[in-house]
């Protein structure tokens, strides 16, 4: 199943929405941050100006660091880690970035998972092809970096990431993966590859895509290979991933015997990128519901 490919993350030129505060389900109130200053500078160039709804998770009780992982081909792959302080092994969540790379919002997602008791790590799966956080021009970002990242390299790098975490004391006997847009598609693909994965959560990842030489996989065609349950989180207003695609994925999952009733959620009133509180597509109600569902899903399948 294919259709005309739209090389888009669903992003629109950022504008400032009304102020919002958001308390997450891990029990602490995030600090409301106005766009600007050093905080905003940590976001990808293509994401600026940063919406005033962007928030920052407090780092108290966490260990955070930027690390380098030796990939299977010898490449020094950057990654960001956030985990609870102390030596107790924590279950692992790999956070797969959007097209904008490992910028401040992805790092904050790692902090949110760390606050919930996970060893969270976000590998820079684009790093071989350039620094996605530094490119402001959207078409250049797609053409020079995103389209150059082969599925095979990306999936192998995720294997390597789990292996590295295991060597650092993370509990890789309990493995989850989540991702956003580009990363959401990768979640579906990785869950179809890895027999060691316990669960995934895919945020608005494309389900039906054209194939290229470097990216030959379409998530909907891989469902019969799924080795772990994946919770799909989609927006009813997403024009890039229409509800018809979601319905087709549900049908494919059912046909393959992989579809519990709660496996895909469509959030009414939400558009693409509804989780991204630094963008105008942010939908507070959908983001809160999706975060609660994500923690419940990983709590059931990863923490056990």
N, C-alpha and C positions, 0 to 999 in steps of 0.2 A: 504494500500500500504506500503510495507516494503522492505528493502534491508539490506545487511550486515551493521551492525552498525560500524561506525568509530568514536571512542571516541577522537575526535580531534577538535581543534579550528582553524585548518588550519595553525597553527604556524609552522615555520621552525626555525632552529637554527639561531638566529639573526646575521646579518652581517651589515657592515656600507655601505649604499648606497651613491651616490653622494649627495653633499650638495644641499638643496632646501630651498627656502623661499616661504612662502604661506601667502597671504593676504586674510582674509576671508570676507564674504559678509556683516558683521556687520559694516564694515567701518574703522577698525583699522588694523595696521600692527603688526602681532605677532613678538616677538623677536626671532631671530634665536638662538638656543641653541645647543652647542656642547655637545655630550654625556660626562657624568662624573660629579663628585661633588655631592652636596646635591640634586640637581635636579634629577639626574639619580638614586640616592638612593631611591627615592620615587616610582620607578617602581617595579612591581612584580619581585621576584627573577627569575622566569622562562623567563622573558623578557630581561634579561641582556646578553650582553651589549646593551645599548639603542642606536638605530640608530641616526646618526647625523642629520637626518631630523626632529627629535622630536622638538617641539616648545612649548612655554609656554604662555598662555594668561595672559596679565597684569591684576592685581587685582584691579586697580583703579576703584572706583565707585561701588565696590561690597562688600557685606557682606559675609564672608565665615566662616564656623565653622564645627567641627565634633560633632555630637550629638548622643544620645542614645534614641531609640524608644522602648517603652514597647510593645512587640508583643502580640498577642491574647493568647498565651500560657504562658505569663509572661517572656519570654526570652528578655534580654536586647540587642536589635539589633543595631549595629553601623550604622551610615549613614553619608554622607558628604553633606553639603548644600552650595550652592552658589546662591545668589539672589541680585537684585539691592538694593543699600542702600536706606533707607527711609521707611516710613510706608505705602506707597500705596500698596494695595494688588496686587500681580502679578499672572498671570496664572501659573499653575504648570506643570512641566515636570519631570516625574520620569525617571531616566537614569539607565537602567539595564546593569550591568557589563558583561564582557566576563568571560571566565573560570578563568582568572587571578585575579578576585576580584576587590575591589575598590582601585585601585592603581592610580598613578599620572595621567595617561592618562584619566581615567574615571573622576577624579576630574577636569581635564582641560576641558573635555566635559561639565561638569556642569558650569564651568566659561563661556564657549562659549554661552551656552543658557542663562545664567544670563546677559551677555552683550547684548543679543537680547531681554531682557525684561522679562525673565521668572524666576520663583522660581524653581530652579533645585535641585533635591535631588537624591542621589545614595545610596540606602540601601544596606548593605552587606547581600545578600541573602544566602551566604554560611556560615555565621559566626557560626551557631550552630555546624557545622561540622569541623571547623578549619579555619585557616587564609590562604587563597589561595595565598596571596601576599608573603608569607614566604617560599613556597615550590618551589624549583628549578627543581626538577625532574618531567617531564611532566606526565609520567605514574602514579606516585604516586599522583599527583594533581588530575588526573581523577578518580583514584580508591578510594582515601580516602575522597575526598570532592565533586567533581562535581557530581559523580554518586549517592551520598548519599542525595542530596537535592531533596525532594519530590515535584512534581508539586503542590500538594495541599498546602504545606507549603509556597512555593514561591508565589503563587497567593494570598494567604491570607495575607502574609507579605506586599504585594504591596497595598492591601486594607488598611491595618493598616498605611502604609506610607502616603497615601493621607489623612487619618483621622488626623494623627499627624500634617501634614502641615496645615490643616484647623484650628487646634487649635492654630497654631503659626501665623496666619494671612495671609496665602497664599489663593489665590482665587481658591478654589477647585470646584467652579461652572464651571471652565474652566480647563479641564484635558487632558494632553497629556502624552504619554509614548514612549520612544525609547530604543533600546537595540542593542547590537553588538554580533554576533555569538550566543553563548548560550543565551545571552540576546535578540537577534533578534527572536529566537523561542518563548521566553517568551512573547514578544510583541504580536505575533499572538494569543497565548493562552489567554492572558489577555483581548485582544479585543473581544474574544469570550465569555468572562465571565462577564465583567463589563458593566452594563447598564448606568453607570455614565461617562464612558470614551468618550471623544470627538474625539480623533484621535490617531493613532500610526504610528511610522516609524520604520520598522524592517530592520536592516543592516545585510545582509547575514546570516539570521537565518534559521536553517534547517527546511525544509517543509515536508519531508518524513523521518520518523524515526521509528526504532523498538520500541516496547513498553516494559517497565519493570514494575515491581510491584510499584516502587516509581514514575516512570515517564511514566504513561500509555497513555499520549496524543500525538497525531501526528497532527501537524498544519493543514495539508491538509484535515484531517477528521473533522476539527472543523469549516470549512468555513461557513457552513449554519447557524452557531450560532453567526457569527460576529455581534457585536452591534455598532461598530465604524469603520470608514474607516482606512485602514492601507496602507501606502506606503511601498512597499518592494523594497529594494535597493540591487542588486546582481551584481556579477562580471561574465563576460562571460567566464573567464578562471578558475573559481572556480571548481576544481575537486571534492571537497567534496559535493558541491551542484550544480550538473550539470544542464545545461540549460534545459534538459529534465524534471527535477523536477520543474523548474520554469514554464515551459509550462504546466505541469500537474496542477500546482497550479492555473495558469490563467484559465484553462478549468474548474476547480472546482469552482472558483469564479464566472465565467460566468454562470455556471449551477445553482448556488445558487442565482443568481441575485445580486451579490455583487461587480461587476467588472467594475468601470469606466475605461476609456481608459488609464489613467495615474496611475493606482494602483500599478503596478510593473514595475520597470525600471531595465534593464540589461545594465551595463556599459561595453562597448567594451574595450578590452585590460586590464581590471581590474581583479585581482585575489581576493581570499578570504582575508579579512582583509585590503582592499584597503583604508579604512578610517583611519587606525591606523598609524599615522605619526611617531611612535616610532619603527616601524617594517619594515623589508625589503619589505613586501608586499604592502607598501604604494604606492598609485598611485595619484599623485597630481591633475591631471586633473579630474579623477573620484571623488576624495574627494571634490574638489571645486564644481563640478556639483551636487553631492549628498547633500552637505551642503546647497547650494542655494535652492534645491528642498525641503529639510527638513524644512527650514524656511518658504518657501512659503506654504507648506502643513499645518504646525502648525499655520501659520498666517491666513489661510483660515478657518480651522476647530476649532482651540483652541482660538486664540485671537479674531476671528470673525470679 
